[in-house]
Amino acid sequence: MSLQHSLDSAAAPSGASARAPIVDDKAMLRAARDLTKDLYVARGAIYWSDMLLSAGIGYACIAGAILTGNVGLAVVFGLVGALALYRALMFNHELTHFQKSTLPGFRTVWNLAVGIPLLTPSFMYEGVHVIHHKRTQYGTIEDPEYLPLALMKPWTLPTFVLVALLAPLALILRFAVLVPLGAILPPVRRFVWQRFSSLSINPEFRRRPAEGDMTRRVFWQELGGCLWSWTLIGSIFVLGWQPLLIALTILSLTAVLNQLRTLVAHLWENEGEPMTVTAQFLDSVNVPPPGPLAEIWAPVGLRYHALHHLMPSMPYHALPEAHRRLHRELGDGSTYQGSNHPGMIFLIGKIARSTMARRRGV
């Protein structure tokens, strides 16, 4: 089944005519280029301390949730741990935009400290996420990270979020069973690589074979993931079910948080046609200050997701300053302000209303 067929079957009829294409706002694009030239240097002290501290807090909280005998305290540990590990995981997004010489060793340490222990090594995002940023592929059937959710039936939204609860178990299955099976059976290996080797949401996406340095990285990262997944399974026979169950519950919460963020990262209103850069920007979401909660549910610069689509290689710690400059230069009522939204609840409501409007044929 094609993505277009899936859209046709999931979307309700609509009598609305197609909207006129959005032309590029050259003044905004020029300002984004000219006002931020000095902000592209990644500051290693920020990256290293943020990533390691987030991972350390997350693992300490998992240990606390397992070891404490107090249910209330275990819940607190679990919530804090899920948020901390969520932040640590989001550095995978930064890695996809790193140049080869940016922060030597960071990718390796991140994989050892976060990617492999959480069974989401960097190869699952590298080489995939960049397609989402390609000018002619964003929002089309070739985009691995796009689904026209606002044009589908209302039930697709809760389904999209709740399926993330199964992510930790699915990852253990992938690395503990499918990876070694694929080493023996090439057809299984090809199937797993094409369908289950990328953090994508488009069910029609098929990943192409790895090339160059990526091939070597995939081998070592999959080997590490396979060994760690069997270590987790083996822990049941030493420690019992409870520690692993608690850890998986915390990681399921982390996965749901990420899925909620993904749900509101875009407005999801494109029906598969190529879009201008400005149209892509307006289909993406900024949740700028003063609201503090966005820094929790959209960490590591992702509260400026629309701005990131204008400047994908800008380090996450520079995005707040870039936003301030563009806001000051372009002012209220500008195209730039069109991507700014007040928060997650507002965005969920907006997307849900779009699905309901389609259902009513508005």
C-alpha positions in Angstrom: 0.0 0.0 0.0 1.4 3.4 -0.9 1.5 6.4 1.4 -0.9 8.2 -0.9 -3.3 5.2 -0.6 -2.9 5.3 3.2 -3.7 9.0 3.2 -6.7 8.5 1.0 -8.1 5.8 3.3 -7.3 7.5 6.6 -8.4 11.0 5.6 -11.9 12.1 5.7 -13.5 13.7 2.6 -12.9 17.4 2.2 -14.6 19.9 0.0 -11.9 22.5 0.5 -9.9 23.4 -2.6 -6.2 23.1 -2.6 -4.4 26.0 -1.1 -2.2 28.2 -3.2 1.5 27.4 -2.9 3.6 29.5 -0.5 6.3 31.4 -2.2 9.7 32.0 -0.5 10.0 35.0 1.8 13.4 36.1 0.5 13.8 38.8 3.2 13.4 36.2 5.9 15.8 33.8 4.3 18.4 36.6 3.7 18.1 37.7 7.4 18.5 34.1 8.6 21.7 33.9 6.6 23.2 37.3 7.3 22.3 37.8 11.0 23.6 34.4 12.3 27.0 33.9 10.5 28.9 34.0 13.8 26.7 31.4 15.6 27.8 28.2 13.9 30.6 27.1 16.2 29.8 24.1 18.4 30.9 24.7 22.0 32.3 21.5 23.2 32.0 22.3 26.9 28.3 22.7 26.5 27.8 19.6 24.4 29.9 17.3 26.6 28.6 18.5 30.0 25.0 18.6 28.9 25.0 15.1 27.4 27.0 13.4 30.1 25.1 15.0 33.0 21.8 14.2 31.4 22.8 10.5 30.9 24.2 10.3 34.4 21.1 11.7 36.0 19.0 9.3 33.9 20.8 6.2 34.9 21.1 7.2 38.6 17.3 7.7 38.6 16.7 4.2 37.0 18.9 2.8 39.8 17.0 4.8 42.4 13.6 3.6 41.1 14.8 -0.1 41.2 16.4 0.1 44.6 14.0 2.2 46.6 11.2 0.4 48.4 9.0 3.5 48.4 6.5 3.5 45.5 6.0 7.3 45.5 9.8 7.9 45.4 10.1 5.3 42.6 7.6 7.3 40.6 9.5 10.5 41.1 12.8 8.7 40.2 11.1 7.3 37.1 9.7 10.7 35.9 13.1 12.5 36.4 15.0 9.6 34.8 12.7 9.5 31.8 13.2 13.3 31.2 16.9 13.1 31.7 17.4 10.1 29.3 15.1 11.8 26.8 17.4 14.8 26.8 20.5 12.6 26.4 18.9 10.8 23.5 18.1 14.0 21.7 21.8 14.5 21.1 21.4 11.9 18.3 19.7 14.7 16.4 22.7 16.9 16.8 25.0 14.1 15.6 23.2 13.8 12.3 24.1 17.4 11.5 27.8 17.3 12.7 30.5 17.8 10.2 33.3 15.1 10.4 35.6 17.4 12.4 33.0 18.6 14.8 33.7 17.6 18.4 36.0 14.6 17.8 35.0 11.6 19.9 31.6 12.9 20.8 29.7 10.4 18.5 31.7 7.4 19.9 31.1 8.4 23.6 27.5 9.2 22.9 27.0 5.7 21.4 28.8 4.1 24.3 27.0 6.1 27.0 23.5 6.5 25.5 22.9 5.1 22.0 23.9 1.4 22.7 22.5 1.2 26.3 19.2 2.6 25.1 19.3 0.5 21.9 19.1 3.6 19.6 22.6 3.9 18.2 23.4 6.8 16.0 23.2 4.8 12.7 19.4 4.7 13.2 19.2 8.4 12.6 22.4 9.2 10.6 21.8 9.1 6.9 18.0 9.1 7.5 17.2 12.5 9.1 19.1 14.4 6.5 16.5 13.3 3.9 13.9 15.2 6.0 15.9 18.3 5.3 16.3 18.0 1.6 14.6 20.8 -0.3 12.7 18.5 -2.7 11.9 15.7 -0.4 10.5 17.3 2.7 6.8 16.4 3.2 6.8 14.0 0.3 6.4 10.2 0.1 10.3 10.0 0.2 10.5 11.8 3.5 11.1 9.2 6.3 9.9 11.6 9.0 6.7 13.0 7.6 3.1 11.8 7.7 0.2 14.1 6.9 -1.3 13.5 10.4 -3.5 16.6 10.3 -5.2 15.2 7.2 -6.0 11.8 8.7 -8.8 10.5 10.8 -8.8 11.6 14.5 -8.0 8.2 15.9 -4.6 8.2 14.2 -3.3 10.8 16.7 -3.7 8.8 19.9 -2.6 5.7 18.0 0.5 7.5 16.8 1.5 8.4 20.4 0.6 5.2 22.2 2.4 2.9 19.9 5.6 4.3 21.3 4.9 2.4 24.5 6.1 -0.7 22.7 9.4 0.8 21.5 11.7 -0.6 24.2 10.4 -4.1 23.6 10.6 -3.7 19.9 14.2 -2.6 20.1 15.2 -5.6 22.3 13.5 -7.9 19.7 15.4 -6.2 16.9 18.9 -6.4 18.4 18.5 -9.7 20.4 16.8 -11.7 17.7 16.7 -10.1 14.3 20.3 -8.9 14.2 21.8 -12.4 14.8 19.2 -14.0 12.6 20.1 -11.5 9.9 23.8 -12.5 10.2 22.8 -16.0 9.2 20.0 -15.2 6.7 20.8 -12.4 4.2 17.1 -11.9 3.3 16.3 -11.2 6.9 19.2 -8.8 7.1 18.0 -6.9 4.1 14.4 -6.8 5.5 15.5 -5.6 8.9 17.8 -2.9 7.4 15.1 -1.6 5.1 12.3 -1.6 7.6 13.6 -1.5 11.1 16.9 0.4 11.0 15.8 4.0 11.1 13.9 6.3 13.5 11.3 7.1 10.9 7.5 7.4 11.0 6.7 7.0 7.3 5.6 3.3 6.9 6.5 3.5 3.2 10.1 4.4 3.8 12.7 1.8 2.8 16.3 2.5 3.8 19.0 2.1 1.2 22.2 0.0 1.9 24.8 1.7 4.1 27.9 2.9 2.3 31.5 4.0 3.2 32.3 4.7 6.8 28.6 4.1 7.8 29.0 0.4 7.0 31.8 0.0 9.6 29.9 2.1 12.2 26.7 0.0 11.6 28.6 -3.2 12.3 30.1 -2.1 15.6 26.9 -0.4 16.8 24.8 -3.4 15.9 27.2 -5.8 17.6 27.2 -3.6 20.7 23.4 -3.4 20.7 23.1 -7.2 20.2 25.4 -7.9 23.2 23.7 -5.4 25.4 20.2 -6.7 24.5 21.2 -10.2 25.6 22.8 -8.8 28.7 19.4 -7.2 29.5 17.6 -10.5 28.9 20.2 -12.4 31.0 19.7 -10.0 33.9 16.3 -11.6 34.5 18.0 -14.8 35.6 20.3 -13.0 38.0 18.1 -10.1 39.3 14.6 -11.2 38.4 12.0 -9.5 36.3 11.4 -6.4 38.4 14.6 -4.4 37.6 14.2 -4.8 33.9 10.5 -4.1 34.0 11.1 -0.9 35.9 13.8 0.2 33.4 11.6 -0.6 30.4 8.7 1.3 32.0 10.9 4.4 32.3 12.2 4.0 28.8 8.6 3.6 27.5 7.8 6.9 29.1 10.8 8.4 27.3 9.6 7.0 24.0 6.1 8.5 24.5 7.6 11.9 25.4 9.6 11.8 22.1 6.5 10.8 20.2 4.5 13.6 21.7 7.2 16.0 20.7 7.2 14.5 17.2 3.5 14.9 17.0 3.8 18.7 17.5 7.1 19.2 15.6 5.2 20.0 12.4 1.6 21.0 11.5 1.5 17.9 9.1 -0.6 19.7 6.5 1.3 18.8 3.3 -0.4 16.3 1.0 2.8 15.0 -0.6 3.8 17.9 -2.9 7.3 19.5 -2.8 7.3 22.7 -0.8 9.3 25.9 -0.9 11.7 26.5 2.0 9.3 29.0 3.5 6.4 26.6 3.3 8.5 24.0 5.0 9.4 26.5 7.7 5.7 27.4 8.3 4.8 23.7 8.4 7.4 23.4 11.2 7.0 24.6 14.8 8.9 27.0 17.1 7.7 27.2 20.8 9.9 30.1 22.0 10.1 31.6 25.5 8.6 32.8 27.8 7.0 29.4 28.4 9.5 27.3 30.3 7.9 23.9 29.7 9.0 23.6 26.1 12.6 23.3 27.2 11.6 20.1 29.0 9.5 18.4 26.3 11.5 19.8 23.3 15.1 19.8 24.7 18.4 20.3 22.9 17.2 23.1 20.7 14.0 21.3 19.5 11.7 24.0 20.8 13.1 26.0 17.8 12.4 23.2 15.3 11.2 25.6 12.5 14.3 27.7 12.9 16.4 24.5 12.8 14.8 23.8 9.4 16.1 27.2 8.2 19.6 26.5 9.6 20.0 22.8 10.1 23.7 22.9 10.9 23.5 25.5 13.7 24.4 24.1 17.1 21.5 23.7 19.5 22.9 26.1 22.0 23.0 28.9 19.4 19.4 28.7 18.4 18.0 30.9 21.2 20.2 33.8 20.2 19.4 33.2 16.5 15.7 33.4 17.3 16.2 36.6 19.3 18.0 38.3 16.4 15.5 37.3 13.8 12.5 38.2 16.0 14.1 41.6 16.6 14.9 42.2 13.0 11.7 40.9 11.3 9.2 41.9 14.0 5.6 41.0 14.7 3.4 40.1 11.8 6.3 38.8 9.7 6.5 35.4 8.1 9.0 34.4 10.8 6.4 34.8 13.5 4.1 32.5 11.6 6.0 29.4 12.9 5.8 30.5 16.5 3.2 28.7 18.7 2.4 28.9 22.4 2.8 25.3 23.5 2.2 21.6 23.2 -1.5 21.6 24.2 -2.3 24.4 21.7 -0.6 22.4 18.9 -2.2 19.1 19.8 -5.6 20.9 19.7 -4.8 22.6 16.4 -3.9 19.3 14.7 -6.8 17.5 16.3 -9.2 20.2 15.0 -7.7 19.8 11.5 -8.5 16.0 11.6 -12.1 16.8 12.9 -12.6 19.4 10.1 -11.5 16.9 7.5 -13.9 14.4 9.0 -16.8 16.9 8.7 -15.8 17.8 5.2 -15.1 21.4 6.2 
